[in-house]
Amino acid sequence: MAMYVRAVKIAEDDASVTYRWGKHYEAEDGTFTIPKLPPEQIISSGIKAKDYGLNFYSAPVFMKIIRYYEKNGTFPDTMSFQS
């Protein structure tokens, strides 16, 4: 079974970044918010995936965004995950 998920940044402030995500190019299935913390704190903070607004579909693209943030120090405007 193939899966495609796309996330598009819709808001950014000093404390967090919000993405709209979807299982198609328009990315309109839901949203999730990432706090602007060091990447290792985001992953190991003890916050559950659903507290970020994540589910089975959005979690892989969320992790791809965190890896990008860890490597580049910025949040991407768009990111997709395909398996």
C-alpha positions as CSV (number, residue, x, y, z in Angstrom):
1,M,0.0,0.0,0.0
2,A,1.4,3.4,-1.0
3,M,1.1,6.5,1.1
4,Y,1.6,10.1,0.2
5,V,1.4,13.0,2.8
6,R,2.2,16.6,2.2
7,A,2.6,19.4,4.7
8,V,2.5,23.1,4.0
9,K,3.5,25.8,6.5
10,I,0.6,28.1,7.2
11,A,1.8,30.1,10.2
12,E,5.0,30.8,12.0
13,D,5.7,33.0,15.1
14,D,8.4,33.2,17.7
15,A,7.0,30.2,19.7
16,S,5.8,27.7,17.0
17,V,5.2,26.7,13.4
18,T,1.8,25.4,12.2
19,Y,1.5,23.1,9.1
20,R,-1.6,22.1,7.2
21,W,-1.2,18.5,6.1
22,G,-3.1,16.1,3.7
23,K,-3.0,12.8,1.9
24,H,-3.0,14.7,-1.4
25,Y,-1.4,17.7,-3.1
26,E,-3.9,20.2,-1.6
27,A,-2.9,19.2,2.0
28,E,-6.3,19.9,3.7
29,D,-6.9,17.0,6.0
30,G,-5.7,18.6,9.2
31,T,-3.1,20.7,11.0
32,F,-0.3,20.2,13.5
33,T,1.8,22.7,15.4
34,I,5.5,22.3,16.2
35,P,7.0,24.3,19.1
36,K,10.3,26.1,18.4
37,L,12.4,24.1,20.7
38,P,15.7,22.2,20.1
39,P,14.8,19.1,17.9
40,E,15.9,16.7,20.6
41,Q,13.5,18.3,23.1
42,I,10.6,18.1,20.6
43,I,11.1,14.3,20.1
44,S,11.9,13.4,23.8
45,S,9.6,15.9,25.5
46,G,7.1,13.2,26.6
47,I,4.3,14.9,24.6
48,K,2.2,12.3,22.8
49,A,1.8,12.5,19.0
50,K,-1.9,13.3,19.3
51,D,-1.0,16.4,21.5
52,Y,0.8,17.8,18.5
53,G,-2.2,17.0,16.3
54,L,-0.6,14.0,14.7
55,N,-2.1,10.7,13.6
56,F,-0.9,7.7,11.5
57,Y,-0.7,9.7,8.3
58,S,0.8,13.0,9.5
59,A,3.5,11.5,11.9
60,P,5.9,10.5,9.1
61,V,5.9,14.0,7.5
62,F,6.2,15.6,11.0
63,M,9.4,13.6,11.6
64,K,10.8,14.5,8.2
65,I,10.2,18.2,9.1
66,I,12.0,17.7,12.5
67,R,15.0,16.1,10.7
68,Y,15.1,19.0,8.2
69,Y,14.9,21.5,11.2
70,E,17.7,19.7,13.0
71,K,20.0,19.7,10.0
72,N,19.2,23.3,8.6
73,G,18.0,25.2,11.6
74,T,14.9,26.4,9.8
75,F,11.4,25.0,9.1
76,P,10.7,24.2,5.5
77,D,7.7,25.8,3.7
78,T,6.6,22.4,2.3
79,M,7.5,18.8,3.0
80,S,6.2,15.6,1.7
81,F,6.5,11.9,2.6
82,Q,6.0,9.0,0.3
83,S,6.2,5.3,0.9
